[in-house]
């Protein structure tokens, strides 16, 4: 994670933006050493396997996934 002051960001903005794009890390912008902004890169399109692969075979359905859930929501 990059931490940078507003004044340094202003002077190095293009360089910082390129670094964020290349590394995928985020930046925290500070004002008087207090965090005020977070700059995060947009996520690239990922495949279903990349997004949910870690959960494959680990999810259990107790009823058909098309079953309405309105009763559950009215109880809240």
C-alpha positions in Angstrom: 0.0 0.0 0.0 1.2 3.4 -0.9 0.8 6.3 1.6 1.3 9.8 0.1 0.5 13.3 1.2 -1.8 15.5 -0.9 1.1 17.8 -1.9 3.3 14.9 -3.1 0.3 13.4 -4.9 -0.2 16.6 -6.8 3.4 16.7 -7.9 3.6 12.9 -8.7 0.0 12.1 -9.7 0.7 10.5 -13.1 3.6 8.4 -11.7 1.5 7.2 -8.7 -1.5 6.4 -11.0 0.7 4.3 -13.3 2.2 2.5 -10.3 -1.3 1.7 -9.0 -2.4 0.4 -12.4 0.7 -1.8 -12.8 0.8 -3.2 -9.2 -2.9 -3.3 -8.4 -2.1 -1.9 -4.9 -4.1 1.0 -3.5 -2.9 4.3 -2.2 -3.9 6.2 0.9 -3.7 10.0 0.6 -3.1 12.0 3.7 -3.7 15.6 4.8 -1.6 16.7 7.8 -0.7 12.9 8.3 -4.4 12.0 8.6 -5.8 9.6 6.0 -8.4 11.3 3.8 -8.7 9.4 0.5 -8.2 5.9 -0.8 -7.3 5.4 -4.4 -8.0 1.8 -5.6 -7.5 0.3 -9.1 -10.6 -0.9 -10.9 -10.8 -4.7 -10.9 -10.3 -6.4 -14.2 -12.9 -8.8 -15.5 -12.4 -12.2 -13.8 -13.6 -15.6 -14.8 -16.2 -17.4 -12.7 -13.5 -19.8 -11.6 -11.2 -17.0 -10.5 -14.0 -15.3 -8.5 -15.6 -18.4 -6.9 -13.1 -21.2 -7.4 -12.1 -21.3 -3.8 -15.7 -22.1 -2.8 -16.2 -25.0 -5.3 -17.4 -28.1 -3.5 -17.7 -26.2 -0.2 -21.2 -24.8 -0.5 -24.2 -26.8 0.6 -27.8 -26.0 -0.4 -30.5 -27.1 2.0 -33.3 -26.4 -0.5 -33.6 -25.6 -4.2 -31.9 -22.3 -5.0 -35.0 -21.1 -6.7 -37.1 -21.3 -3.5 -38.5 -17.9 -2.6 -37.0 -16.3 0.5 -39.7 -13.7 1.3 -40.6 -15.5 4.6 -37.0 -15.0 5.8 -37.0 -11.3 5.0 -40.3 -10.6 6.6 -39.0 -12.0 9.9 -36.2 -9.5 10.0 
